[in-house]
Amino acid sequence: MPTNTKHPAVQISKNLAVLLVNLGTPEAPDATSVRRFLSDFLSDPRVVEIPKPIWWVILNAFILPTRPKAVAKAYQSIWWPEGSPLRVITERQCSALEKKLNVLYPGQGVSVRHAMSYGKPSIAEQLDELQRQGIDKIAIIPLYPQYSATTTAVVYDQLAKLQTKQRNIVDTRVNKQYFERPAYIHALAQSVIRHRQQHGSADKLLMSFHGIPQRCVELGDPYYEQCVATAQALAQKLELSEDQWGISFQSRLGKAQWLQPYTVDVVKQWGSEKLSSLDVICPAFAADCLETLEEISEEICEDFQNAGGGRFSYIPCLNDNEEHIDCLAEISQELLALN
């Protein structure tokens, strides 16, 4: 047998990509589009942990026939000329992150795309397309700083479902959380500092996080403790005393007990105490959306001032702020082992 057979050289590719994943948005601010989105979102057992037959009746007999019209009206009040704020901002984040990564790591050619857990573009669609383009290593960053089974776990679920159908599975790394990452806390702090330089400092800063059912935490979801950790880290970074800030939870759905205190209750209480000024920031949201632009900026503002409060100011999400993109670039570098 010959011993000097030459084998063809194996080319090791470095086709890299980052996939930013957010929750999703209706395609248009109308009842039909909202109904389609809500049906997809609220049918996920990760989101609503009620026995499926019972929830199917509630969802299809009570929620979907009535709620889409009201939600569509709310979307209409915040819709941008370019489209859904959440989608537009996520696209801007992708563009900024791709530019940042290719400046920091020239020659690597990192592509950055986005996907939505519900709606389009889906996680499966984007991963399939990246694989067709020859991408063989993908960093997935769910845009939820605090982990919850109701949000981040959905990304893991959809990835696992896709991989069961694949023979040649792409090397995929998922970032689980970044609630205490120094770069994230720094980005939040800088957003507060810039806002106050422009609008003045308020008497109190309220950190309003998206709520989840209390039962989820009792079953082991770490979301609550991670929200508290983020709030404490931000307050420490800003050197706030205990009476200068608070934490609360918004966007309650249904009659079950959710994480407390509820944002609406806190602002009404502070309003009744004649608090002269209040800033609200939403650290659980990576991009402005219905829950920040309508619920906080409009509804919660009205609740605070109707209760007797003074100036109300909403501090926008990190969106495509430079410090936020730096944080996402840091996470991408770690997942892709860029150098």
C-alpha positions in Angstrom: 0.0 0.0 0.0 1.4 3.5 -0.8 2.2 5.6 2.1 2.8 8.9 0.5 -0.8 9.6 -0.8 -1.5 13.3 -0.7 -4.9 14.4 0.6 -6.5 17.6 -0.7 -6.1 20.5 1.8 -9.2 21.1 3.8 -10.3 24.7 3.8 -11.5 25.9 7.2 -14.1 28.6 6.6 -14.8 31.5 8.9 -18.3 32.5 7.8 -19.7 34.2 10.8 -23.1 35.8 11.7 -25.0 37.3 14.6 -28.7 37.0 14.9 -30.5 39.5 17.1 -33.8 38.2 18.3 -36.7 40.3 19.6 -40.3 39.3 20.5 -42.1 40.5 17.4 -44.6 43.0 16.1 -47.7 43.1 13.9 -47.0 43.7 10.2 -49.4 46.7 10.3 -51.4 48.7 12.9 -54.7 47.2 11.9 -57.0 44.7 13.7 -56.3 41.8 11.2 -52.5 42.0 11.6 -52.8 42.4 15.4 -55.1 39.4 15.6 -52.6 37.3 13.7 -49.8 38.4 15.9 -51.6 37.9 19.2 -52.8 34.5 18.1 -49.3 33.4 17.4 -47.9 35.0 20.6 -50.6 34.0 23.0 -50.8 30.4 21.7 -47.3 29.7 22.9 -47.4 27.5 26.1 -44.2 29.3 27.3 -46.2 32.6 27.4 -49.4 31.3 28.9 -49.1 28.3 31.1 -52.8 27.4 31.3 -54.0 23.9 30.2 -54.3 24.1 26.4 -58.0 23.2 26.0 -59.1 25.8 28.6 -56.8 28.5 27.2 -57.9 27.8 23.6 -61.5 28.6 24.6 -60.5 31.8 26.5 -58.2 32.9 23.7 -60.6 32.3 20.8 -63.9 33.1 22.4 -63.0 36.2 24.5 -59.5 37.6 23.7 -59.1 37.4 19.9 -62.6 38.6 19.0 -62.3 41.8 21.0 -58.7 42.7 22.0 -57.1 43.2 18.5 -59.2 46.3 17.7 -58.1 48.1 20.9 -54.5 47.0 20.5 -54.5 48.2 16.9 -55.7 51.6 18.0 -52.8 51.8 20.4 -50.3 50.7 17.7 -51.7 53.4 15.4 -50.7 56.0 18.0 -47.0 55.0 18.0 -46.5 53.7 14.5 -43.7 55.4 12.5 -43.7 56.3 8.8 -41.1 53.6 8.3 -43.2 51.0 10.1 -43.3 49.4 13.5 -40.9 51.1 15.9 -39.7 47.7 17.2 -38.9 46.5 13.7 -37.3 49.7 12.6 -35.1 50.0 15.7 -34.1 46.3 15.5 -33.0 46.8 11.9 -31.0 49.9 13.0 -29.3 47.8 15.7 -28.3 45.2 13.1 -26.8 47.8 10.8 -24.9 49.5 13.6 -23.7 46.2 15.1 -22.5 44.9 11.8 -20.6 48.1 11.1 -19.1 48.0 14.6 -17.9 44.4 14.4 -16.3 44.8 11.0 -14.4 47.9 12.3 -13.3 46.1 15.4 -12.5 42.8 13.6 -11.5 43.6 10.0 -11.3 40.7 7.7 -13.8 38.6 9.7 -16.8 39.6 7.6 -19.4 39.2 10.3 -23.0 39.4 9.0 -25.7 40.6 11.4 -29.4 39.8 10.9 -32.5 40.0 13.0 -35.4 37.7 13.7 -38.6 37.7 15.7 -39.9 35.0 18.0 -43.4 35.7 16.7 -44.1 37.1 13.2 -41.6 37.8 10.5 -38.8 37.3 9.9 -38.9 34.1 11.9 -35.9 32.5 13.6 -36.1 29.4 11.4 -36.3 31.5 8.2 -33.2 33.6 9.1 -31.1 30.6 10.2 -32.0 28.7 7.1 -31.1 31.6 4.9 -27.8 32.1 6.8 -26.9 28.5 6.3 -27.7 28.7 2.6 -25.3 31.6 2.4 -22.5 29.4 3.8 -22.5 30.7 7.3 -21.2 28.0 9.6 -21.0 29.8 13.0 -23.9 31.9 14.4 -24.2 33.9 17.6 -27.8 34.3 18.7 -28.5 37.2 21.0 -32.0 37.3 22.4 -32.7 41.0 23.1 -33.9 40.3 26.7 -31.2 41.3 29.3 -33.1 39.4 32.0 -33.7 35.7 31.3 -37.3 34.3 31.5 -38.9 31.1 30.3 -41.6 33.4 28.8 -39.1 35.1 26.5 -35.5 33.8 26.1 -36.5 30.1 26.5 -38.8 30.6 23.4 -35.6 31.2 21.3 -34.1 28.0 22.6 -37.3 26.1 21.9 -37.5 27.3 18.3 -33.8 26.6 17.7 -34.1 23.1 19.1 -37.2 22.5 16.9 -35.3 23.6 13.8 -32.2 21.5 14.6 -34.3 18.3 14.9 -34.9 18.7 11.2 -31.3 19.4 10.2 -28.6 16.9 9.3 -25.7 19.3 9.2 -26.3 21.5 12.2 -24.7 24.9 12.2 -22.4 25.8 15.2 -24.8 28.0 17.1 -24.2 29.8 20.4 -27.0 31.5 22.3 -26.4 34.2 24.9 -28.8 33.5 27.8 -28.7 36.8 29.6 -26.8 40.0 30.2 -28.7 41.6 33.2 -25.6 42.5 35.2 -23.0 42.8 32.4 -21.0 46.0 33.1 -21.3 47.2 29.5 -25.1 46.9 29.8 -25.3 48.7 33.1 -22.9 51.4 31.7 -25.2 51.8 28.7 -28.3 52.2 30.9 -26.5 54.7 33.1 -25.3 56.8 30.2 -28.8 56.9 28.8 -30.1 58.3 32.1 -27.2 60.8 32.4 -27.8 62.1 28.8 -31.5 62.4 29.4 -31.1 64.4 32.6 -28.5 66.6 31.0 -31.1 67.5 28.4 -34.2 67.6 30.5 -33.1 68.0 34.0 -33.0 65.6 36.9 -36.2 64.3 38.4 -36.9 63.7 42.1 -37.2 60.0 41.5 -36.2 57.4 38.9 -38.6 54.5 38.4 -37.3 51.3 36.8 -40.3 49.7 35.2 -39.7 46.1 34.0 -42.1 44.0 31.9 -44.1 41.8 34.3 -44.7 38.0 34.3 -47.1 35.9 36.4 -45.9 35.4 40.0 -46.5 31.7 39.5 -43.7 31.6 36.9 -41.2 32.8 39.6 -42.6 30.3 42.1 -41.9 27.6 39.6 -38.2 28.6 39.3 -38.1 31.4 36.7 -35.1 33.7 37.7 -36.5 36.8 36.0 -37.6 38.7 39.2 -34.2 38.3 40.9 -32.4 39.4 37.7 -34.6 42.5 37.4 -33.8 43.4 41.0 -30.1 42.9 40.3 -30.2 45.2 37.2 -32.1 47.9 39.2 -29.7 47.8 42.1 -26.6 47.8 39.8 -28.0 50.8 37.8 -28.9 52.7 41.0 -25.4 52.1 42.4 -23.8 53.2 39.1 -25.8 56.4 39.2 -25.1 56.8 42.9 -28.7 57.1 43.8 -29.9 56.9 47.4 -32.7 54.5 48.3 -35.3 57.3 48.3 -34.3 58.4 44.8 -35.4 55.3 42.9 -37.9 52.5 42.7 -38.6 49.3 40.9 -42.0 48.1 39.4 -43.6 45.8 36.8 -45.9 46.7 33.9 -48.0 45.2 31.2 -50.1 42.9 33.3 -52.5 40.6 31.4 -55.5 39.0 33.0 -56.6 38.7 36.6 -53.8 36.4 37.9 -51.3 37.9 40.3 -48.2 39.2 38.4 -44.9 40.5 39.8 -45.4 43.4 42.1 -45.4 46.3 42.7 -47.4 47.2 39.6 -46.1 50.3 37.8 -49.5 51.9 37.7 -49.9 51.5 41.4 -46.5 53.0 42.1 -47.0 56.1 40.0 -50.5 56.7 41.4 -49.1 56.5 44.9 -46.3 58.9 44.1 -48.7 61.2 42.3 -51.0 61.3 45.3 -47.9 62.3 47.4 -47.5 65.3 45.0 -44.1 64.1 43.7 -43.0 67.1 41.6 -41.0 65.1 38.9 -40.6 61.5 37.8 -38.3 59.8 35.3 -39.2 56.3 34.1 -36.8 53.9 32.4 -37.6 50.4 31.1 -34.4 48.3 31.4 -36.0 45.0 30.3 -36.7 46.4 26.8 -33.8 46.6 24.3 -35.9 48.6 21.8 -38.8 51.0 22.1 -42.2 49.4 21.4 -45.9 49.5 22.3 -45.2 48.9 26.0 -42.8 51.8 26.2 -44.1 54.3 23.7 -47.8 53.9 24.5 -48.2 52.2 27.8 -45.5 54.2 29.7 -45.2 57.4 27.7 -49.0 57.9 27.5 -51.0 55.8 29.9 -48.6 55.8 32.9 -47.8 59.5 32.4 -51.6 60.2 32.5 -52.0 58.0 35.6 -49.2 59.8 37.4 -50.4 63.3 36.6 -54.1 62.6 37.2 -53.1 61.4 40.7 -51.5 64.8 41.4 -47.9 64.3 40.2 -45.9 66.9 38.3 -43.5 66.6 35.4 -43.3 63.1 33.9 -40.4 62.0 31.6 -39.9 58.7 29.8 -36.2 57.8 29.2 -36.1 55.9 25.8 -34.8 52.4 25.6 -31.1 51.8 24.6 -32.2 51.2 21.0 -29.2 51.8 18.7 -27.3 54.0 21.2 -23.5 53.6 20.8 -23.0 52.1 24.3 -25.7 49.6 23.6 -24.1 48.5 20.4 -20.8 48.3 22.2 -22.4 45.9 24.7 -23.9 43.7 21.9 -20.5 43.7 20.1 -18.8 42.5 23.3 -21.3 39.6 23.6 -20.9 38.8 19.9 -17.1 38.8 20.3 -17.3 36.3 23.1 -19.8 33.9 21.3 -17.9 34.0 18.0 -14.4 34.0 19.6 -13.4 36.9 17.5 -9.9 38.2 17.7 
